[in-house]
Amino acid sequence: MESTKDTKLGGLQSTFSRRNLLKGTVALTAAASVPEAFGQQPTGAPRGTVWLYIGTYTSVSSGGSGGNGEGIYLCELNLSTGKLTVLRLVAPGLPATLINASTASPSTLAIDPGGNYLYAGNEIFTPHGSVSAYRINRMTGDLTLLNALPAVGAPAHVGVDKFRRYLFAAEYVGSYFEVFPILANGSLGPAVFQMKTVGNVGPTKATSAPPGSFAISAHEGPDGHPHQMETDPSNQWVVGSDAGQDRIYVWKLTVGGTPPLTPAAIPFVNTPPGDGPRHFAFHPNGVWMYSIQEEGDTIIFWRFNPATGSLTNTQQVSSLPPGFVGTVFTSEIRVSADGRFVYGVNRLNDTICVFSIGQDGRLTQVSHASTLGDYPRIITIDPSGRFMVSGNQRADNVTTFRISSGGGGGGQGDDRSGESNGGDGSLTFTGDYTAVGSPSGMVFLI
């Protein structure tokens, strides 16, 4: 691990101004979107709305205690009111056939940068999970199954590279990172990279957990528990978090290589023992990354060097509201598209904490809001940046929040109304509950 005293951000000085940071962020985002949006057709979503796909845990071959969903749903978000409406089931969870693996429990979803294909990780525990590919009808939102292939383990996260060449799967059950090639027609080919994370599991007591915590989920052993795998914004590197090993891996991506992934010079960095890095999110500038630790209930700010793939631990903050004690399992982390805020989700405490991003990338907690639902597994922000939706797995619902773009003070008061007490980036409940059985993966179609 590099020294935390390093003041370089992948060759960029960390002391540039807020205005220059935002200008650079906008420029980088626009430049990155050019090849992705070229030739992209509009969607058939009514004017003033956007479509959202929600993946769920299903009862068909789901393993464990099963789920209440039926597959992948198409939903419509009103960008004026924040009302979310379920339109229909567009991809039912199906048992395996002679041709395809099972498409049950599509708990994690990803859409290719061109917006023409949707990929699902099917988190089936026995005998194994799978990955599935769908063609998107951009005019109707309907999905057509292209194929489904068995995975070694049970994918908890899938991601697609910028040029739609590979699907990356982090397989929590089974302890594998796996890569599938994406063929010209959008379907998936047999895996071209597999890595099992063997041993080196952290302790069952998280170093950074709050008083009274008994959160140990990823550290029962004997092997690791990969939880996310996807490229950095430059598409040169692939990053993978392992919650059981307390490691974040980095590989060099070589498109067409055999294998396509090779370890970075520093192949992994460690988080504090037992803390369990679950998910991560890059800042639009491509050189700041934030990870959320499932058992430690923390967010770590990493400086990422796109030239070497190295990560430097720069800051660690609690993801919890001030004064919380007891057990929490964090879940999702998001960075706003304008690069000004980080949002972290706390299951059991059932809150979303809001952090402002300073000029040097460091975080300051500014507010928090109740998800008004049980066990929020995922959050996502709509493409306009106006609304956030929270998938509350055990409540069988999705709640919607308006994201403030104005000023305001705001303190740290009672949050059970779904209010995060004002201030820029804060969350206000729209009053809209949407019934969805066991929601998990969510992705907007743009």
C-alpha positions as CSV (number, residue, x, y, z in Angstrom):
1,M,0.0,0.0,0.0
2,E,1.3,3.5,-0.8
3,S,2.0,6.0,1.8
4,T,-1.1,8.0,2.9
5,K,1.2,11.1,2.9
6,D,1.2,11.1,-1.0
7,T,-0.3,14.3,-2.3
8,K,-0.6,13.2,-5.9
9,L,-3.8,12.0,-7.5
10,G,-2.6,9.9,-10.4
11,G,-0.4,12.8,-11.5
12,L,-2.8,15.5,-10.5
13,Q,-2.2,17.7,-7.5
14,S,-4.8,17.3,-4.8
15,T,-5.0,21.1,-4.1
16,F,-6.8,22.2,-7.3
17,S,-9.9,24.4,-6.8
18,R,-13.5,23.3,-6.4
19,R,-14.4,25.2,-9.6
20,N,-11.6,23.5,-11.6
21,L,-12.6,20.1,-10.2
22,L,-16.2,20.5,-11.3
23,K,-15.1,21.8,-14.7
24,G,-12.8,18.8,-15.1
25,T,-15.5,16.4,-14.0
26,V,-18.0,17.7,-16.5
27,A,-15.4,17.5,-19.3
28,L,-14.4,14.0,-18.4
29,T,-18.0,12.8,-18.2
30,A,-18.8,14.4,-21.5
31,A,-15.8,12.9,-23.2
32,A,-16.5,9.4,-21.8
33,S,-20.1,9.5,-22.9
34,V,-19.3,10.3,-26.6
35,P,-18.6,6.7,-27.8
36,E,-21.3,5.4,-25.5
37,A,-24.1,7.7,-26.7
38,F,-23.1,7.7,-30.4
39,G,-26.0,6.2,-32.4
40,Q,-28.1,5.5,-29.3
41,Q,-31.8,5.6,-29.9
42,P,-34.2,7.4,-27.6
43,T,-36.4,5.3,-25.3
44,G,-40.2,5.0,-25.5
45,A,-40.6,6.3,-21.9
46,P,-43.3,9.0,-21.9
47,R,-42.0,12.6,-21.8
48,G,-40.9,13.6,-18.3
49,T,-40.3,10.0,-17.2
50,V,-37.5,7.5,-17.2
51,W,-37.5,3.7,-17.0
52,L,-36.0,1.7,-14.2
53,Y,-35.4,-2.1,-14.1
54,I,-35.6,-3.8,-10.8
55,G,-34.2,-7.3,-10.2
56,T,-35.6,-9.4,-7.3
57,Y,-35.0,-12.5,-5.3
58,T,-37.4,-15.2,-6.5
59,S,-38.7,-18.4,-5.0
60,V,-37.7,-20.4,-8.1
61,S,-34.4,-22.1,-7.4
62,S,-33.2,-19.2,-5.2
63,G,-31.7,-21.2,-2.4
64,G,-31.7,-20.0,1.2
65,S,-35.1,-18.8,2.3
66,G,-36.2,-17.7,-1.1
67,G,-37.7,-14.4,-2.1
68,N,-41.0,-12.8,-2.9
69,G,-40.1,-11.4,-6.4
70,E,-40.8,-13.0,-9.7
71,G,-37.9,-11.7,-11.8
72,I,-37.0,-8.4,-13.5
73,Y,-39.7,-5.6,-13.5
74,L,-39.9,-2.5,-15.7
75,C,-40.9,0.6,-13.7
76,E,-41.5,4.2,-14.7
77,L,-40.2,7.2,-12.6
78,N,-42.0,10.5,-13.0
79,L,-39.2,13.2,-13.0
80,S,-41.5,15.9,-11.6
81,T,-43.2,14.1,-8.7
82,G,-40.8,11.2,-8.1
83,K,-43.7,8.7,-8.3
84,L,-42.5,5.3,-9.2
85,T,-44.9,2.9,-11.0
86,V,-44.4,-0.8,-11.7
87,L,-45.4,-1.3,-15.4
88,R,-44.9,-5.1,-15.7
89,L,-42.7,-8.1,-15.3
90,V,-40.4,-8.2,-18.3
91,A,-38.1,-11.2,-17.4
92,P,-39.6,-13.9,-15.2
93,G,-37.1,-16.0,-13.1
94,L,-37.1,-19.4,-14.9
95,P,-35.7,-22.8,-14.0
96,A,-32.8,-24.2,-16.0
97,T,-33.5,-25.8,-19.4
98,L,-31.4,-27.9,-21.8
99,I,-30.4,-24.7,-23.5
100,N,-30.1,-22.1,-20.7
101,A,-29.1,-22.0,-17.1
102,S,-31.7,-20.7,-14.6
103,T,-32.6,-17.1,-14.6
104,A,-34.1,-17.1,-11.1
105,S,-33.1,-14.5,-8.5
106,P,-31.7,-11.8,-10.8
107,S,-30.4,-9.9,-7.8
108,T,-27.9,-7.7,-9.6
109,L,-28.3,-5.9,-12.9
110,A,-26.1,-4.0,-15.3
111,I,-26.8,-2.3,-18.7
112,D,-24.2,-1.9,-21.4
113,P,-23.0,1.6,-22.1
114,G,-25.0,1.8,-25.4
115,G,-28.2,0.9,-23.5
116,N,-29.1,-2.0,-25.7
117,Y,-28.4,-5.0,-23.5
118,L,-29.1,-5.9,-19.9
119,Y,-27.1,-8.4,-17.9
120,A,-28.2,-10.1,-14.7
121,G,-26.3,-12.0,-12.0
122,N,-28.6,-14.8,-10.9
123,E,-27.8,-15.3,-7.2
124,I,-28.7,-19.0,-6.9
125,F,-27.0,-20.8,-4.1
126,T,-27.5,-24.5,-5.1
127,P,-26.1,-26.0,-7.1
128,H,-24.6,-22.7,-8.4
129,G,-25.6,-19.4,-9.8
130,S,-25.6,-18.1,-13.4
131,V,-25.3,-15.0,-15.6
132,S,-27.9,-14.0,-18.2
133,A,-28.1,-11.7,-21.1
134,Y,-31.1,-9.8,-22.5
135,R,-31.7,-7.6,-25.5
136,I,-33.5,-4.4,-24.6
137,N,-36.3,-3.1,-26.8
138,R,-35.7,0.6,-26.2
139,M,-39.2,1.6,-27.5
140,T,-41.2,-0.8,-25.2
141,G,-38.7,-1.6,-22.4
142,D,-39.3,-5.3,-23.0
143,L,-36.4,-7.8,-22.5
144,T,-35.6,-10.8,-24.8
145,L,-33.5,-13.5,-23.2
146,L,-30.4,-14.1,-25.4
147,N,-28.7,-16.8,-23.2
148,A,-27.9,-17.8,-19.6
149,L,-24.7,-19.5,-18.6
150,P,-23.7,-21.2,-15.3
151,A,-21.3,-19.4,-13.0
152,V,-18.9,-21.2,-10.7
153,G,-20.5,-19.5,-7.7
154,A,-23.5,-17.2,-7.0
155,P,-23.0,-13.7,-8.4
156,A,-23.7,-10.9,-6.0
157,H,-22.7,-8.2,-8.5
158,V,-22.1,-7.9,-12.2
159,G,-20.6,-5.1,-14.2
160,V,-20.0,-4.3,-17.9
161,D,-16.8,-2.7,-19.3
162,K,-17.1,0.6,-21.2
163,F,-16.8,-1.0,-24.7
164,R,-19.2,-4.0,-24.0
165,R,-16.5,-6.6,-24.3
166,Y,-16.7,-8.3,-20.9
167,L,-19.2,-9.0,-18.1
168,F,-17.5,-9.1,-14.6
169,A,-19.1,-11.2,-11.9
170,A,-18.3,-11.1,-8.1
171,E,-19.5,-14.4,-6.7
172,Y,-20.1,-14.1,-2.9
173,V,-21.2,-17.7,-2.5
174,G,-18.4,-19.8,-4.1
175,S,-15.7,-17.3,-3.6
176,Y,-15.0,-16.5,-7.2
177,F,-14.2,-13.5,-9.4
178,E,-15.2,-14.5,-12.9
179,V,-15.2,-12.8,-16.4
180,F,-17.4,-13.7,-19.3
181,P,-16.8,-12.3,-22.9
182,I,-19.7,-10.4,-24.5
183,L,-20.2,-11.6,-28.0
184,A,-21.1,-9.3,-31.0
185,N,-24.9,-10.0,-30.6
186,G,-24.8,-9.2,-26.9
187,S,-24.9,-12.8,-25.7
188,L,-22.4,-14.3,-23.3
189,G,-19.6,-16.7,-24.0
190,P,-17.9,-19.2,-21.6
191,A,-15.8,-17.6,-18.9
192,V,-12.3,-16.4,-19.8
193,F,-11.1,-15.6,-16.3
194,Q,-11.7,-17.3,-13.0
195,M,-10.1,-16.6,-9.6
196,K,-11.0,-18.2,-6.3
197,T,-10.2,-16.2,-3.2
198,V,-8.8,-18.9,-1.0
199,G,-8.2,-18.5,2.7
200,N,-6.9,-15.2,4.4
201,V,-10.3,-14.6,5.9
202,G,-10.4,-11.8,8.4
203,P,-11.6,-12.0,12.0
204,T,-15.3,-12.2,13.0
205,K,-14.9,-9.1,15.1
206,A,-14.7,-6.0,12.9
207,T,-12.0,-3.6,13.8
208,S,-14.1,-0.5,13.2
209,A,-17.6,-1.7,14.2
210,P,-19.6,0.4,16.6
211,P,-20.1,-0.7,20.2
212,G,-22.5,-3.6,20.6
213,S,-22.0,-4.9,17.0
214,F,-22.2,-8.6,16.2
215,A,-21.9,-8.2,12.4
216,I,-19.7,-11.1,11.2
217,S,-21.5,-12.2,8.0
218,A,-18.6,-12.3,5.5
219,H,-16.0,-13.8,7.8
220,E,-17.3,-17.3,8.6
221,G,-14.6,-18.8,6.3
222,P,-12.9,-20.8,5.1
223,D,-12.6,-18.7,1.9
224,G,-13.3,-15.1,0.8
225,H,-16.6,-13.5,-0.3
226,P,-16.2,-11.3,-3.5
227,H,-18.9,-8.6,-3.6
228,Q,-18.2,-6.3,-6.5
229,M,-16.1,-6.3,-9.7
230,E,-16.0,-3.6,-12.4
231,T,-13.7,-1.3,-14.3
232,D,-12.3,2.0,-13.3
233,P,-13.5,5.0,-15.3
234,S,-10.5,4.8,-17.6
235,N,-11.4,1.2,-18.5
236,Q,-7.8,0.2,-18.0
237,W,-8.2,-1.5,-14.7
238,V,-10.7,-3.9,-13.0
239,V,-11.3,-3.5,-9.3
240,G,-12.8,-6.2,-7.1
241,S,-13.8,-6.1,-3.4
242,D,-13.7,-9.2,-1.2
243,A,-15.6,-8.8,2.0
244,G,-14.3,-11.9,3.6
245,Q,-10.7,-11.4,3.0
246,D,-10.8,-7.6,3.8
247,R,-9.1,-7.0,0.4
248,I,-9.7,-4.9,-2.6
249,Y,-8.0,-6.4,-5.7
250,V,-6.8,-4.6,-8.8
251,W,-6.1,-6.2,-12.2
252,K,-4.9,-4.7,-15.5
253,L,-7.5,-5.1,-18.3
254,T,-6.2,-6.2,-21.7
255,V,-9.0,-6.4,-24.2
256,G,-8.6,-9.7,-26.1
257,G,-5.9,-10.9,-23.8
258,T,-5.5,-14.5,-22.6
259,P,-6.4,-14.0,-19.9
260,P,-7.8,-10.5,-20.1
261,L,-6.9,-9.7,-16.5
262,T,-3.5,-9.7,-14.9
263,P,-2.7,-8.5,-11.3
264,A,-1.6,-4.9,-10.9
265,A,1.9,-4.3,-9.5
266,I,0.3,-4.1,-6.1
267,P,-2.4,-6.8,-6.5
268,F,-4.5,-5.8,-3.6
269,V,-4.9,-3.5,-0.6
270,N,-6.3,-4.3,2.8
271,T,-9.0,-2.7,4.8
272,P,-9.0,-3.0,8.6
273,P,-9.3,-6.6,9.7
274,G,-12.9,-7.9,9.9
275,D,-14.4,-4.7,8.4
276,G,-15.5,-6.4,5.1
277,P,-15.3,-4.1,2.0
278,R,-18.6,-4.6,0.2
279,H,-19.1,-2.1,-2.6
280,F,-17.2,0.8,-4.0
281,A,-17.9,3.8,-6.3
282,F,-15.6,6.0,-8.3
283,H,-15.8,9.8,-8.4
284,P,-16.3,11.2,-11.9
285,N,-12.7,12.5,-11.9
286,G,-11.5,8.9,-12.0
287,V,-8.9,9.3,-9.3
288,W,-11.0,9.2,-6.1
289,M,-12.7,6.0,-5.0
290,Y,-15.0,5.3,-2.0
291,S,-15.6,1.9,-0.5
292,I,-18.2,0.9,2.1
293,Q,-17.4,-1.8,4.7
294,E,-20.2,-4.1,5.6
295,E,-19.2,-5.1,9.1
296,G,-17.0,-2.1,10.0
297,D,-19.8,0.3,9.0
298,T,-17.3,2.7,7.5
299,I,-16.5,4.5,4.2
300,I,-12.9,4.7,3.1
301,F,-11.7,7.3,0.7
302,W,-9.0,5.9,-1.6
303,R,-6.8,7.8,-4.0
304,F,-6.5,5.8,-7.3
305,N,-3.6,6.1,-9.7
306,P,-4.8,5.3,-13.2
307,A,-1.1,4.9,-14.4
308,T,-0.4,2.0,-12.0
309,G,-3.7,0.9,-10.6
310,S,-2.6,1.6,-7.0
311,L,-4.9,2.6,-4.2
312,T,-4.0,4.8,-1.3
313,N,-6.1,4.8,1.9
314,T,-6.6,8.5,2.7
315,Q,-9.5,8.8,5.0
316,Q,-12.0,6.6,7.0
317,V,-15.3,7.8,8.3
318,S,-18.3,6.1,10.0
319,S,-21.3,5.4,7.7
320,L,-23.7,5.6,10.6
321,P,-25.7,8.4,12.1
322,P,-23.9,10.0,15.1
323,G,-24.2,8.0,18.4
324,F,-25.5,4.8,16.9
325,V,-24.6,1.5,18.7
326,G,-25.5,-2.1,17.8
327,T,-25.3,-4.3,14.7
328,V,-25.5,-2.9,11.2
329,F,-24.7,-4.4,7.8
330,T,-23.9,-1.7,5.3
331,S,-24.9,-2.3,1.7
332,E,-24.6,0.3,-1.1
333,I,-22.6,3.4,-1.9
334,R,-23.1,6.0,-4.6
335,V,-21.4,9.1,-5.8
336,S,-23.6,11.8,-7.3
337,A,-23.0,12.5,-11.0
338,D,-21.8,16.1,-10.2
339,G,-19.2,14.7,-7.9
340,R,-20.3,16.6,-4.8
341,F,-21.8,13.9,-2.6
342,V,-21.4,10.4,-1.4
343,Y,-24.4,8.3,-0.2
344,G,-24.0,5.3,2.1
345,V,-26.7,2.8,3.1
346,N,-27.0,1.2,6.6
347,R,-29.1,-2.0,6.8
348,L,-30.8,-2.7,10.2
349,N,-30.3,1.0,11.1
350,D,-32.1,1.5,7.7
351,T,-30.7,4.9,6.9
352,I,-29.0,6.6,4.1
353,C,-26.1,8.9,5.2
354,V,-25.2,11.9,3.1
355,F,-21.6,13.1,2.9
356,S,-20.2,16.2,1.1
357,I,-17.0,15.8,-0.8
358,G,-14.4,18.4,-0.1
359,Q,-11.9,19.9,-2.5
360,D,-9.4,17.3,-1.6
361,G,-11.9,14.4,-1.9
362,R,-12.4,14.0,1.8
363,L,-15.8,13.3,3.3
364,T,-17.9,15.2,5.8
365,Q,-21.3,13.8,7.0
366,V,-23.9,16.4,6.5
367,S,-27.2,14.6,7.1
368,H,-29.0,11.2,7.1
369,A,-32.5,10.0,6.3
370,S,-34.6,6.9,7.1
371,T,-35.3,4.6,4.1
372,L,-38.7,4.1,5.6
373,G,-38.3,0.4,4.8
374,D,-36.7,-2.7,6.1
375,Y,-33.2,-3.8,5.1
376,P,-32.3,-1.4,2.2
377,R,-30.1,-3.5,-0.1
378,I,-29.6,-1.0,-2.9
379,I,-30.0,2.7,-3.8
380,T,-29.6,4.4,-7.2
381,I,-29.9,7.9,-8.5
382,D,-32.0,8.8,-11.6
383,P,-30.1,10.2,-14.6
384,S,-31.4,13.7,-14.0
385,G,-30.0,13.7,-10.5
386,R,-33.3,14.7,-9.0
387,F,-34.4,11.5,-7.2
388,M,-33.0,8.6,-5.3
389,V,-34.8,5.2,-5.0
390,S,-34.2,2.7,-2.2
391,G,-34.9,-1.0,-2.6
392,N,-36.0,-2.3,0.8
393,Q,-35.5,-6.0,0.5
394,R,-37.4,-7.2,3.6
395,A,-40.2,-4.6,3.4
396,D,-41.0,-5.7,-0.2
397,N,-41.1,-2.1,-1.3
398,V,-39.2,0.7,-2.9
399,T,-39.1,4.2,-1.5
400,T,-38.4,7.4,-3.4
401,F,-36.6,10.6,-2.2
402,R,-36.1,14.0,-3.7
403,I,-32.5,15.1,-3.7
404,S,-32.1,18.7,-2.6
405,S,-30.1,21.0,-5.0
406,G,-30.5,24.1,-2.8
407,G,-28.8,25.4,0.3
408,G,-29.9,25.2,3.9
409,G,-28.5,24.5,7.2
410,G,-29.6,21.1,8.5
411,G,-28.6,19.3,11.6
412,Q,-28.6,15.7,12.8
413,G,-32.1,15.4,14.2
414,D,-34.7,12.6,14.2
415,D,-34.8,11.1,10.7
416,R,-37.8,8.7,11.0
417,S,-39.9,10.9,8.7
418,G,-37.5,10.2,5.8
419,E,-36.2,13.8,6.0
420,S,-32.4,14.3,6.1
421,N,-32.9,17.7,7.7
422,G,-32.2,20.0,4.7
423,G,-29.1,21.2,3.0
424,D,-27.6,20.6,-0.4
425,G,-27.7,16.9,-1.4
426,S,-30.1,16.1,1.4
427,L,-33.0,13.6,0.9
428,T,-36.7,14.2,1.3
429,F,-39.3,11.4,1.1
430,T,-41.7,11.9,-1.7
431,G,-44.5,10.0,0.1
432,D,-44.3,7.4,-2.6
433,Y,-44.1,3.7,-1.7
434,T,-43.9,1.1,-4.5
435,A,-44.6,-2.5,-3.8
436,V,-41.9,-4.9,-5.2
437,G,-41.2,-8.3,-3.7
438,S,-37.7,-8.7,-2.4
439,P,-36.1,-5.9,-4.5
440,S,-32.3,-6.1,-5.1
441,G,-30.7,-4.9,-8.3
442,M,-31.8,-1.6,-9.9
443,V,-30.6,0.2,-13.0
444,F,-32.0,3.1,-15.1
445,L,-32.3,2.9,-18.9
446,I,-30.9,6.1,-20.5
